[in-house]
Amino acid sequence: MNLFLPRAYTAAIAVVLASGCATPAAQPSTEMTSRFDAADVAWSRERGTATVEGSASITPAGGGRQTCAGGEAQLVPASAHAAEMMRIVFGNDVRGFVPLASARYPTNMSPEFGKTVRRIGCDAEGRFRFDNVPAGRWYVFSNVVYRGPGDGAPQGGALMRGIDVAEGSRVNVQLAP
């Protein structure tokens, strides 16, 4: 189950990835090696007093800012499992952008992991806000997907940033490449 892409785009990405290589290059593994342990992120289920807000956007080469409007933002509690997943997708677990055409997602993510992710819709301007967030390390994640010119193929990508949240704080996160 892919937690981070709308189902309609998952198939499109698979086709792009499968057809884009005449001679496959060696790719790092997309298999998770760490086991998910719900106890590692039990703290994230608590009601906190912090707010995490921000926006997600991409400005394509041709101009015209694109946002996560109509999509969602996700708040992922940090753990060894989540950090490994971010390294597979983004190449690191600090901050990243990956275009749809080159996205790699773990093929064996734990279904239990998805139950720990907080989700909220992005508004018409591509803004999001999570309330009652407990203190801890989190990853903020969003996809910005839009139709390209010509054939209208999906374009855009995934954005991520690791953040530290203190109790009672207001953290503003701008996701952009």
Secondary structure, 3 states (H helix, E strand, C coil): CCCCCCHHHHHHHHHHHHHCCCCCCCCCCCCCCCCCCHHHHHHHHCCCCEEEEEEEEECCCCCCCEECCCCEEEEEECCHHHHHHHHHHHCCCCEEEEEHHHCCCCCCCCHHHHCCCEEEECCCCCEEEEEEECCEEEEEEEEEEEECCCCCCEEEEEEEEEEEECCCCEEEEEECC
